[in-house]
Amino acid sequence: MITPHDLKNKCQKYWNAQHIQKSVIMSANLFPLTISKIRFTARELAQDFSLIRKALEALQAQSKAQKGFGYILTYQTIQHRQLGRQTVPDAVMFETLADFLKFSSLSEAYKDYTHTVKMILSTLPALENWLQDHTAKVLEFYPVWPKLLAVLSFLQAHPKPDCYLRELPIQGIDSKFIEKHKAILSTLLDVLLAPEHINPDIQTLQYHGFERRYGFKYPETLIRFRILDPLLCQNKLTDISLPLSEFKSLSLPCEYVIITENKINGLAFPKAEKAIIIFGLGYGIQTLAGIPWLQDKILYYWGDIDTHGFAMLSLLRGFYPQVKNLFMDEVTLQQFKTMAVEESKEQRYIGKLPHLTPKERQLYQNLCENYYGNHLRIEQERIDFKYVKQRLQQIFIF
């Protein structure tokens, strides 16, 4: 038979399921509320009647009839073959919300919840439908809702502010608060803002996604490149770092663009006519997508001979189909196989790479299947630089 302790657990589960919270927003009355049915079989009554009676006495002792608040028991009369006519409990019920909350020790939580809901809806009524589906968020962010509402109200009135988070003129709000609460703010801004004030192409908070989605300025990725042809240099500048937006606006009169992951290889790369080299981006090469002046250049990518090197090559070729690889071939692998290290098993890339050539795809597959050795990996810096220069002479004019 159910105990008072069991009932408290049931009440907590009912609360956790958000039934009470949703009823507040929808102005629904759930009471009187039956929280548990009580059932006995004829056999249980016959064999365990004394135990059932003791359990019933314990249940009655904690009921509203004895304590002035909490649950009540409802009864039914049955005819038992051995015990005759018996009145037994059939359900546990709460007559009022106050009874439920006091018995469950949830009165304070309910008070905080209703206060917060009123504050949210009085400030931003447009969140009503969202609240119906996300009632748990009310108490999850209970201490910070005043600040959240201040940020949301400002951005609703001033969408796409074109400033840094640090510059927002909201009393009592600093950029660290917004940084910490980007996820919930993003969810709510999607409800509040008109579609034209949201960048639909940005679907993640990574890489300053919050700022890009809602029209803020942000610290842009720096693109570092070296000009390999002295005739292309201006003011003797050869090693240059630019914000991505400025790099996109360039119109360098180069013919070749080499992209390499390794910074030192970028710095040591020999001079070459009509060429520049971009380096140090890693998987950040996806920031190079959609740069108009790269569309008609001859592009080369030099990555590690490992699963991630080919993953980045495929990624880049998805943006620029003309990309060729440098030193990512079986000839180079076989020549420097003794310099190979082991690629971490947990971090290997084993997915499909749709933008590889047949030879590249075969080499990638061989690496995945450990054809050349267990998790073989040849990093760029392990390739002899004399070999690099000899191979480059077949492509570029030095």
C-alpha positions in Angstrom: 0.0 0.0 0.0 1.2 3.5 -0.8 2.9 5.4 2.0 3.1 9.2 2.8 6.7 9.1 1.6 5.6 7.5 -1.7 3.0 10.2 -2.1 5.6 13.0 -1.7 7.6 11.3 -4.5 4.6 11.2 -6.7 3.8 14.8 -6.1 7.4 15.8 -6.9 7.2 13.8 -10.2 3.9 15.5 -11.0 5.6 18.9 -10.4 8.6 17.9 -12.4 6.3 16.9 -15.3 5.3 20.6 -15.4 1.5 20.0 -15.0 1.1 22.6 -12.3 3.3 25.1 -14.1 1.5 24.8 -17.4 -1.9 25.2 -15.6 -0.7 28.6 -14.4 0.0 29.9 -17.9 -3.1 28.4 -19.4 -5.3 29.5 -16.4 -6.5 25.9 -16.0 -7.7 24.4 -12.7 -6.4 20.9 -12.0 -8.1 20.5 -8.6 -9.5 18.4 -7.0 -6.6 16.2 -8.2 -6.4 12.4 -7.7 -2.7 11.7 -7.3 -2.9 7.9 -6.8 -5.4 5.1 -7.0 -5.4 2.4 -4.3 -6.2 -1.2 -5.3 -6.4 -4.4 -3.4 -7.1 -7.9 -4.6 -9.4 -10.2 -2.7 -6.5 -12.4 -1.8 -4.5 -9.4 -0.4 -7.4 -8.4 1.8 -7.8 -11.9 3.1 -4.1 -12.7 3.7 -2.7 -9.3 4.6 -5.6 -7.4 6.2 -3.8 -6.6 9.4 -0.8 -5.2 7.5 -3.1 -3.2 5.2 -4.9 -1.8 8.3 -1.6 -0.6 9.8 -0.6 1.0 6.5 -3.9 2.7 6.3 -3.6 4.1 9.8 -0.2 5.6 8.9 -1.7 7.1 5.8 -4.6 8.6 7.7 -2.3 10.0 10.3 -0.6 12.2 7.7 -3.8 13.2 5.9 -5.6 16.5 5.8 -8.1 15.2 8.3 -5.4 14.9 10.9 -3.0 17.7 9.9 -5.3 20.3 8.5 -3.6 20.3 5.1 -2.6 17.8 2.4 -4.4 14.9 0.9 -7.7 13.2 1.6 -8.6 9.6 1.2 -11.7 8.6 -0.7 -13.3 5.3 0.1 -15.5 2.6 -1.5 -17.5 -0.2 0.0 -16.9 -3.8 -1.2 -18.3 -7.2 -0.3 -15.5 -9.7 0.5 -16.3 -13.4 0.5 -14.4 -14.0 3.8 -14.4 -10.6 5.5 -17.9 -9.5 4.5 -18.8 -5.9 3.9 -15.7 -3.7 4.1 -15.0 0.0 3.5 -11.6 0.4 2.0 -9.7 3.4 0.5 -9.7 3.7 -3.3 -7.8 6.9 -4.0 -5.6 9.7 -2.6 -6.8 13.2 -3.6 -5.8 16.8 -3.1 -8.8 19.1 -2.9 -6.9 22.3 -3.5 -3.6 23.5 -5.0 -2.6 24.9 -1.6 -3.0 21.4 -0.1 -0.8 19.9 -2.8 1.9 22.6 -2.5 2.1 22.5 1.3 2.2 18.8 1.5 4.9 18.6 -1.2 7.0 21.4 0.3 6.6 23.3 -3.1 4.9 26.4 -1.9 8.0 28.6 -2.2 8.9 27.1 -5.6 5.3 27.8 -6.8 5.5 31.4 -5.5 8.8 32.0 -7.3 7.4 30.4 -10.5 4.2 32.5 -10.6 6.0 35.7 -9.7 8.5 35.1 -12.6 5.8 34.2 -15.1 3.9 37.4 -14.3 7.2 39.4 -14.7 8.0 37.7 -18.1 4.5 38.1 -19.5 4.1 41.7 -18.3 7.4 42.6 -20.0 7.3 40.5 -23.1 3.7 39.1 -23.7 4.9 37.6 -27.0 6.7 34.8 -25.0 3.4 33.3 -23.8 3.3 30.5 -26.3 7.0 29.8 -25.7 6.4 29.6 -22.0 3.7 27.0 -22.4 6.2 24.6 -24.0 9.2 25.6 -21.8 7.9 26.0 -18.3 10.9 24.4 -16.7 13.1 27.3 -18.0 11.2 29.6 -15.7 12.8 28.3 -12.5 16.0 27.1 -14.2 16.8 30.8 -14.9 14.9 32.2 -11.9 17.7 34.4 -10.5 18.6 36.1 -13.9 15.2 36.7 -15.6 15.3 40.4 -14.8 18.6 40.7 -16.7 17.5 38.4 -19.5 14.3 40.5 -20.0 16.4 43.7 -20.0 18.6 42.3 -22.8 15.6 40.9 -24.8 13.6 44.1 -24.5 16.5 46.2 -25.7 17.2 44.0 -28.7 13.6 43.8 -29.6 13.6 47.6 -29.7 17.0 47.9 -31.3 17.5 44.8 -33.6 20.8 44.2 -35.4 22.6 46.7 -33.3 25.9 46.6 -35.3 28.0 47.0 -32.2 30.1 44.8 -29.9 28.4 43.1 -26.9 30.6 45.3 -24.8 29.0 48.4 -26.2 25.3 47.6 -25.3 23.9 50.5 -23.3 21.8 48.3 -20.9 21.9 49.3 -17.3 23.3 46.6 -15.1 24.2 44.3 -17.9 27.8 43.5 -18.9 29.1 41.5 -21.8 30.1 38.6 -19.5 26.4 38.1 -18.6 25.4 37.9 -22.2 28.4 35.6 -23.1 27.3 33.2 -20.3 23.6 33.2 -21.4 23.9 33.1 -25.2 22.0 29.8 -25.5 18.8 30.9 -23.7 19.0 34.4 -25.2 19.3 32.9 -28.7 16.2 30.8 -28.1 14.1 33.7 -27.0 15.4 36.1 -29.6 14.2 33.7 -32.3 10.7 34.0 -30.8 10.8 37.8 -30.4 12.6 39.1 -33.5 11.2 39.5 -37.0 12.7 37.1 -39.5 14.5 40.0 -41.3 16.4 40.7 -38.1 17.9 37.2 -37.9 20.6 35.7 -40.1 19.1 32.3 -40.9 22.4 30.9 -42.3 23.9 30.9 -38.8 22.6 27.9 -36.9 25.2 27.4 -34.2 26.8 29.5 -31.4 30.3 28.4 -32.5 32.6 30.9 -34.2 30.7 33.9 -32.8 27.4 32.5 -34.1 25.3 34.5 -31.6 26.9 37.8 -32.8 26.6 36.9 -36.5 23.0 35.6 -36.2 21.7 38.8 -34.5 23.7 41.5 -36.1 26.5 42.2 -33.7 30.1 43.0 -34.4 32.6 40.4 -33.3 36.3 39.7 -33.3 36.8 38.4 -36.8 39.0 35.5 -37.7 42.4 36.7 -38.7 43.7 35.4 -42.1 47.5 35.3 -42.1 49.2 35.0 -45.4 52.6 35.6 -47.0 53.2 37.1 -50.4 55.7 34.8 -52.1 56.4 37.0 -55.1 58.4 40.3 -54.3 56.8 41.9 -57.3 53.3 41.6 -55.6 54.5 43.3 -52.4 53.5 46.8 -51.4 55.5 48.8 -48.9 57.8 45.7 -48.6 55.0 43.9 -46.6 55.3 40.1 -47.0 53.7 38.6 -43.8 50.2 40.0 -43.3 47.3 39.3 -41.1 43.8 40.7 -41.9 40.3 40.4 -40.5 38.3 38.0 -42.7 36.1 40.8 -44.0 39.1 42.8 -45.2 40.7 39.7 -46.7 37.5 39.1 -48.7 37.7 42.5 -50.2 41.3 42.1 -51.5 42.0 41.7 -55.1 45.6 40.5 -55.2 47.0 40.0 -58.7 48.4 36.6 -57.9 47.8 33.4 -59.9 48.5 30.8 -57.3 47.2 30.5 -53.7 48.6 27.8 -51.4 46.8 26.9 -48.2 48.6 25.0 -45.5 47.6 24.0 -42.0 51.1 24.3 -40.5 52.3 27.7 -39.5 56.0 27.0 -39.8 55.5 25.6 -43.3 53.8 28.8 -44.2 56.6 30.9 -42.9 59.3 28.7 -44.5 57.6 28.3 -47.9 60.0 29.4 -50.6 59.4 32.4 -52.8 57.4 31.8 -56.0 56.2 34.0 -58.8 52.6 35.2 -58.7 51.9 33.2 -55.5 50.8 33.7 -51.9 50.4 31.2 -49.1 47.7 31.2 -46.4 48.5 29.3 -43.2 47.6 28.4 -39.6 43.8 28.0 -40.0 43.4 24.2 -39.3 39.7 23.4 -39.6 39.1 27.1 -39.7 39.7 26.8 -43.4 35.9 26.8 -43.7 36.1 30.6 -43.0 37.6 30.8 -46.5 34.3 29.8 -48.1 32.7 32.3 -50.5 35.7 34.6 -51.1 35.0 36.0 -54.6 38.6 36.6 -55.7 39.7 33.1 -54.8 37.2 31.6 -57.3 39.5 32.0 -60.4 42.8 31.3 -58.7 44.9 28.1 -59.0 44.5 26.7 -55.4 46.7 24.1 -53.6 46.2 22.6 -50.2 49.0 21.1 -48.2 47.8 19.1 -45.2 49.0 16.2 -43.1 48.8 12.7 -44.7 46.2 11.5 -42.2 42.5 11.1 -42.0 42.0 14.7 -40.9 44.2 16.1 -43.6 42.0 14.5 -46.2 38.9 15.7 -44.4 40.1 19.3 -44.6 41.1 18.8 -48.3 37.6 17.6 -49.0 36.0 20.4 -47.0 38.0 23.1 -48.9 37.3 21.5 -52.3 33.6 21.7 -51.5 34.1 25.5 -51.6 36.6 25.6 -54.5 36.4 22.6 -56.8 39.7 23.5 -58.5 41.8 22.8 -55.3 44.8 20.5 -55.9 46.7 18.8 -53.1 50.4 19.2 -52.4 52.4 16.3 -51.1 49.3 14.3 -50.0 50.0 11.3 -52.2 51.4 7.8 -51.9 54.8 8.8 -53.4 55.3 11.1 -50.5 53.9 8.7 -48.0 56.2 5.9 -49.1 59.3 8.1 -49.1 58.7 9.3 -45.6 56.9 6.3 -44.0 59.8 5.9 -41.5 58.9 9.4 -40.2 55.3 8.5 -39.5 53.7 8.8 -36.1 50.4 7.3 -34.8 47.2 9.1 -35.2 45.0 9.0 -32.1 42.4 6.3 -32.5 39.7 8.3 -30.7 40.3 11.4 -32.8 40.6 9.8 -36.3 38.1 10.9 -39.0 36.3 8.0 -40.6 33.4 9.6 -42.3 32.7 9.9 -46.1 34.6 12.6 -47.9 32.7 13.4 -51.1 35.2 15.8 -52.7 38.3 13.7 -53.1 39.7 12.5 -56.4 39.8 8.7 -56.9 43.5 8.5 -56.0 43.0 10.7 -52.9 40.0 8.6 -51.9 41.9 5.4 -52.2 44.8 6.8 -50.1 42.3 8.0 -47.5 40.6 4.6 -47.4 43.9 2.9 -47.0 44.7 5.1 -44.0 41.4 4.3 -42.5 41.9 0.6 -42.9 45.5 0.7 -41.6 46.9 -0.5 -44.9 50.3 1.2 -44.4 50.5 0.6 -40.6 48.5 1.2 -37.5 46.9 4.6 -37.6 49.7 5.9 -39.7 50.1 9.7 -39.9 52.8 11.8 -41.6 52.8 15.4 -40.4 53.8 18.2 -42.8 56.9 19.1 -40.8 58.2 15.5 -41.1 58.7 15.8 -44.8 62.2 16.8 -45.7 62.4 20.4 -46.9 64.8 19.5 -49.8 62.1 17.2 -51.1 59.5 19.9 -50.7 61.6 22.3 -52.8 62.3 19.8 -55.5 58.6 18.9 -55.9 57.7 22.6 -55.9 60.1 23.3 -58.7 57.8 21.2 -60.9 54.9 23.5 -60.2 56.2 27.0 -59.4 58.8 29.4 -60.8 61.3 30.3 -58.1 
